[in-house]
Amino acid sequence: MSETASAKIAWRRGRRGPTYVGAVSRGSDTIRLTGRDPILGIDVALSIPVEEIEDIDVEEAAAGSNDGGAFVVLDLTESEPILLRPVGGSSLDVQLLARTIGLVPVPALLAQGG
């Protein structure tokens, strides 16, 4: 798969870590996250080997959290999960993000007759 970039995303390591705003791209064997801490202005990058991803899920934010909406969870082998979501996106945008990075199979679409 060639490298694919998505729209602006927010991501973090773990459930409570600092959130970075940036982008995600997918190479043939890695997923690369880049971002900037909006408060400190620190640039960060994280490369995740695809074989280190044990599971992927789309979850809704916990009630009362400041996260708002759904996010993609990348469960990693022997490491904290990575949470990511499109900035200003809906739950559908989160599903599309998961598919764009190539980790979730695309289900058959139902056509509405008319």
N, C-alpha and C positions, 0 to 999 in steps of 0.2 A: 504494500500500500504506500503510495506516495505521501509525503508530508501534507497534512491537512490542518488548517488553522480555523479557529472559530471566532465568534464575536467576543467582545470583552467579557471576561469572567471574574468572579471572586472565588478564591480558594484558600484553604488552610490545612495544616497538618493537625490532626486530632480534632476533638470536638470543641476545644476551648482556646486553641492557639490564635495568634494574630492572623488577621485576614489580609490577603494581598489581592490587589486588583491588577489584572493583566490579561494573558492569553494562554491558550493550550494549543499544542500541535502534536501530531501523531506521525512518527516515522515508522519504518517497518518493524522495529523491535523496541521502541521506546515511546513514552509519552513525556513531553516536555512542558512544564509549567513555568511561565515567567510572570513576574508581577512586581508591584511596588506597594510598600506599606503606605497607606494614605496619610498616616499621622507623622511617621518618622521620615518618609521619603526614601527609604532603603530599597534598592533593587535586589530582587532575589530570583533564582532559577532553580528548578528541581527537575531532574531527569529520572523517570521511573521505568525500569526494564519491564516490558509487558509480562514476562514470565514471573515477576514478583507480585503480580496482581492475582490474589486468590479468588476474589469475588467482586462483583459490582452490583450496586443496588441503587434504586432511586427512593429516597425517603422524604417524608414531609418533616418540616421543622417542628420541634416539640412545642406544645402549647405554652405560651408565655415567653418564648425565646425571641430574641431580637433578630434572628436570622431571616424570618419571613419566607414562606413558600418552601418549595421542594429543592432538594439538592442531590447530586450524584455522590455516592460514597464508593471510593476505591479501597477495598480491604486489602492490605499488603501483608506479605509473608514477614512475620517477626518485626513489624513496625506499626506505628500509628496509622489509622486510616487517613486518606486524603478526601476532603469534602470540597466540592466545587459546584458552582451554579452560574448561569448567565446573569450579568448585572441587569437589573430591571426586567428580568424574564419571567415568564409564567411557568406553570408546571409542564406544559407542553414543550416549552423551550428547554427545560431540563431533560426531558425525554429525548429531544432532538440532539442535545449536546452529547448524551450518552451514546447515541447511534453515530454521531459524527466522528467521535474518536474511535469508533469501530469495536467497541467492547460489548455491545448489546445487539443481538440479531434484530433485524428489521422485520416486524410481523407483517403478515399479509394485510393489506388495507381492504376495508370493506367499501365497495362502491355503492352509492345510493342511486337507486333507479329513479327514473323520472319520465 
